[in-house]
Amino acid sequence: MANPSENLINLCRAAVEAHREATAVPYTPEGWAPWLEASAVFQAAVTEEAEDGNRYELEKAAKKAVLHPEPDGE
């Protein structure tokens, strides 16, 4: 499995949090703009970090680290 950088994990975390905030209230273009921007920044960072590697595996690993973290001590 790919090993995402701490920066990539932080960008993913920011995109996930922006998604939560955007979907917690009724839709407005202004309300979704931070989520769309955070997602675009995350996707660009995945592309840059993957370089010639497997972009899909890197993105999956970053999302797993954010959405399904391993318990401490394991």
C-alpha positions as CSV (number, residue, x, y, z in Angstrom):
1,M,0.0,0.0,0.0
2,A,1.1,3.6,-0.7
3,N,2.5,5.7,2.1
4,P,1.0,9.2,2.0
5,S,2.9,12.1,3.5
6,E,1.6,13.9,6.6
7,N,0.9,16.9,4.4
8,L,-1.3,14.8,2.2
9,I,-3.2,13.4,5.2
10,N,-3.7,16.9,6.5
11,L,-5.1,18.1,3.2
12,C,-7.4,15.1,3.1
13,R,-8.6,15.9,6.6
14,A,-9.3,19.5,5.6
15,A,-11.3,18.3,2.6
16,V,-13.3,15.9,4.8
17,E,-14.0,18.6,7.4
18,A,-15.0,21.1,4.7
19,H,-17.4,18.4,3.3
20,R,-19.0,18.0,6.7
21,E,-19.5,21.7,7.1
22,A,-20.9,22.1,3.6
23,T,-23.4,19.3,3.9
24,A,-24.6,20.3,7.4
25,V,-26.6,23.2,6.0
26,P,-28.8,23.7,3.0
27,Y,-26.9,24.0,-0.3
28,T,-25.6,27.3,-1.5
29,P,-22.7,27.8,-4.0
30,E,-20.9,30.0,-1.4
31,G,-21.4,27.3,1.3
32,W,-19.9,24.6,-0.9
33,A,-17.0,26.7,-2.2
34,P,-14.6,25.9,0.6
35,W,-15.3,22.1,0.2
36,L,-14.7,22.3,-3.6
37,E,-11.5,24.3,-3.1
38,A,-10.2,21.9,-0.4
39,S,-11.0,18.9,-2.5
40,A,-9.2,20.4,-5.5
41,V,-6.1,21.2,-3.4
42,F,-6.1,17.6,-2.1
43,Q,-6.5,16.1,-5.5
44,A,-3.7,18.2,-6.9
45,A,-1.4,17.2,-4.0
46,V,-2.2,13.5,-4.7
47,T,-1.3,13.9,-8.3
48,E,2.0,15.7,-7.4
49,E,3.0,13.2,-4.7
50,A,2.1,10.2,-6.8
51,E,4.4,11.4,-9.7
52,D,4.9,8.2,-11.7
53,G,3.4,6.0,-8.9
54,N,-0.1,4.7,-8.4
55,R,-2.3,7.8,-7.8
56,Y,-5.3,5.6,-6.9
57,E,-3.5,3.7,-4.1
58,L,-2.0,6.9,-2.7
59,E,-5.4,8.6,-2.5
60,K,-7.0,5.5,-1.0
61,A,-4.3,5.3,1.7
62,A,-4.7,9.0,2.6
63,K,-8.5,8.6,2.9
64,K,-8.1,5.4,4.9
65,A,-5.8,7.2,7.3
66,V,-8.3,10.0,7.8
67,L,-11.6,8.1,7.7
68,H,-10.6,4.8,9.2
69,P,-7.5,5.4,11.4
70,E,-5.7,2.5,13.1
71,P,-6.2,2.5,16.9
72,D,-3.2,3.7,18.9
73,G,-0.8,0.9,19.9
74,E,-1.4,-1.3,16.9
